[in-house]
Amino acid sequence: MKSRLRAGDRLEIVTGGGAFEVWAEPFASPPSVYYEGERFDWKELDSVVAKVLAQLTADDARCRWVED
């Protein structure tokens, strides 16, 4: 998951309450990761991926990689 986010792929997560995307912008200034509409510093990529995995195992959620 981290390598695909680093490569610029977007992950869509669909839950019972709606949907949102997770993506990374490693070459932005400052480099950032986005999760549930919130910006995180690039150095927090591991914790964002951990949040995604926790959500997928705890909720009735599903995900897919978004094609442009």
C-alpha positions in Angstrom: 0.0 0.0 0.0 2.8 2.4 0.9 4.6 1.9 -2.4 1.4 2.5 -4.4 0.7 5.7 -2.4 4.2 6.9 -2.9 3.8 6.3 -6.7 0.8 8.6 -6.8 -2.1 6.1 -6.7 -5.3 6.9 -4.9 -7.1 4.5 -2.6 -10.8 4.9 -2.2 -12.4 3.6 1.0 -16.1 3.0 1.2 -17.8 2.6 4.6 -21.4 2.5 5.7 -21.1 6.3 6.3 -19.7 7.3 2.9 -16.5 7.2 1.0 -13.2 9.1 1.0 -9.8 8.8 -0.7 -6.3 8.4 0.6 -3.4 9.7 -1.4 0.1 11.0 -1.1 1.9 14.0 -2.6 5.6 13.2 -2.1 6.8 16.1 -4.3 4.5 18.8 -2.9 5.9 21.5 -0.7 5.6 20.3 2.0 5.3 16.6 1.1 1.9 15.3 2.4 -0.4 12.4 2.9 -4.2 12.9 2.8 -6.6 10.7 4.8 -10.3 11.5 5.4 -9.8 15.0 4.0 -7.1 15.8 6.5 -3.5 16.6 5.5 -0.7 14.8 7.3 3.1 15.3 7.0 4.9 12.9 4.7 6.7 11.4 7.7 3.3 10.1 8.9 2.7 7.9 5.9 3.3 4.7 8.1 0.7 5.9 10.6 -1.8 6.8 7.9 -1.5 3.3 6.4 -1.9 1.8 9.8 -5.2 3.8 10.2 -6.4 2.5 6.8 -5.7 -1.1 7.7 -7.3 -0.7 11.1 -10.4 0.8 9.5 -10.6 -2.0 7.0 -10.5 -4.7 9.6 -12.7 -3.0 12.2 -15.5 -1.7 9.9 -17.6 -3.1 7.1 -15.4 -1.2 4.8 -14.0 -2.0 1.4 -11.4 -0.3 -0.8 -10.2 -0.1 -4.3 -7.4 1.7 -6.2 -8.8 4.6 -8.2 -8.0 4.8 -11.9 -7.5 8.2 -13.5 
